[in-house]
Amino acid sequence: MSTTQSDRLRALLEPLVAAKGLDLEEIETSKAGKRRMLRIIVDSDDGVELDACAELSREVSDLLDETDAMGEDEYVLEVSSPGADRPLTEHRHYIRAIGRLVKFQTSDGGEVIARILDVDDEGMDLEVPGVKGRKATARRIVFTDIAKARVEIEFNRKDKKEEEA
């Protein structure tokens, strides 16, 4: 059974990332001229601060230097959190997006833009905003009906901390 470099890196780095209370979302390796690029995306329920990325980057670098996981060639390491335009693909992504406006592409070719109110094992309860003064409507969507989902950027959205105050 052959494993890819990404699989080997995930097995090596996942315990380190988990020890920091973070989820290892993605590992990407690519060529950047003569050098290689290793991009590691981490996240958590509370988001990821820049200092946490910097600290994790140092620890990942030390761990990679101790092993031959990246080989002998030079590489550039980048540790970051997912961008706002990252697709929602895992159950935990939807839970983290509760209260956010999300654009759903449905498996039947339709599109829904709605706020996630609650998430369970089968799907989500949504609030579809009203158009032109109409009231918002409730909707249920199951995970099997979702082809793609992505958080919509809201510039006037109230932050959770503001709502709790």
N, C-alpha and C positions, 0 to 999 in steps of 0.2 A: 504494500500500500504506500503510495507516494503522497507526501504532503507538500503543499506549496510553501514558499517563503512566508507568505502572509499568515498561513496557519501556524507555522513554527513561531513567528513573532507574536501572534495572539496568545499562544500557550505560554510563552516566556513572559509577556508583559501584563496579561490579565490579572495575575495575582498581585502584582505591584500596584496597578491601577485600582483594584478592588480594595486594597489595604488603605488607600487614600479616601475611600468612600465614594469612588467614581465608577461610572460604567464606561467600558471601552467600546465605543460606538463603531469605530472604523479604523482600519489600518490600510494605508495606501502607499505603494512604492512606485516610483516612476523615475525616468531618466531626466536629468537637467544638464544637458551638455555632456561633459565627461563624468560629472558627478551623478550620484543617485539621490533621490529625494525620498525621505521617509516621513509621511504625514500621519499623525496619530490624533484622532478626534475622541475627546472624552466629554462626558456630561454627567449631571446628577439631577435629582429632583429639585434642588435649590439653585441650579445653574453652576457655572464654574467661573471663579474669579481669576484674573490675570496672574496673581501671585501663585495660585495653585498650579496653573499651567507651567509657570517658570520653575517651580520646585519639582514638579513631576518630570519636566524636561531634563533637569540635571540628573535625577535618579535614573531615568530611562537611559540617558547617555552613558552613565557609569555602568549600568547593567549590560548594555550592548557592547561596551568596551571590554568587559570581562568574558564575554562569549564570542563566538564566531558567527552569530546570527546574521550580521550584515556583511560578512566576509572581510577581506583586507582593503577593498577599495574605499575611497572617501565617500561620504554621504552627508547630506544636510538633514537635520532632524527638526521637525516642526510639531509642536504639541499645541492643540487649540481646542476650543469648544465648537460645537456645530453652529453654523450660521443660521440666520433667521429663515433662510429659504430652503433649509434641509427638509427632505420629505419625511413624513411620519410613516414609519414602517413597522415599528414594534409596539406592543401593547403599552409599554411604559411611556412611549412618546405621546400617545393619546392621553394618558393620565396626566402627564406634565403639561399638556395643552388645555386642560380644563379651564374654562373661562375665556379662552382665546377664540378668535374668529378663524375658521379653517375653510379652505376651498377643497371640496371633495370632487374627484372625478369618479363617477360610478361605473361599475362593470357593464352596465347597459348603454354606456356612452353619454349619460346625463352629467349634469354638474350642479352641485349644491354649495352655497356659501352659508355657513351657519356657525353659531357659537356652541362649543362643547359644554354641556351642563354636567354630565355624569358619564362614567365609563364603567362597564362591567365586562365579564368574560366573553359575551357574545357580540356586544356592540356599544353604541352610545346613544344618549338622549341629547338632542340638539335643539337649539332655538334659532329658527330661521328669521332674520330681521324682516320687519314689515317694509314695504315699498310705498313711497309717497303717502306717508301718514298712517298707513295701515298698521295694525297690531302685529307683533311677532307671533309666529306659529311654532308649535312643538312638532318635532319629528324624531323618529327613531331610525337609526341606520345600523345594520349589522356589518361586521368586519368583512364577511364574504362578498358584500355588495360594493366594497371600496376598491377601485383600481389604483388610485393615487390620492394622496392627501398632503396638503402643505399649509402651514400657518400663514395667514394674511397679515401683513404689516399694518398696524393701526397706530397712527401718530397721536391720536387723541384718546387712546385707551387708558383707563384708570388702572394704575398699578395695584396689585393685591395689597401691598402695604398701605397704600392710600385708602383703600376700601375698609381695611381693618381699623384704621385710626378714627 
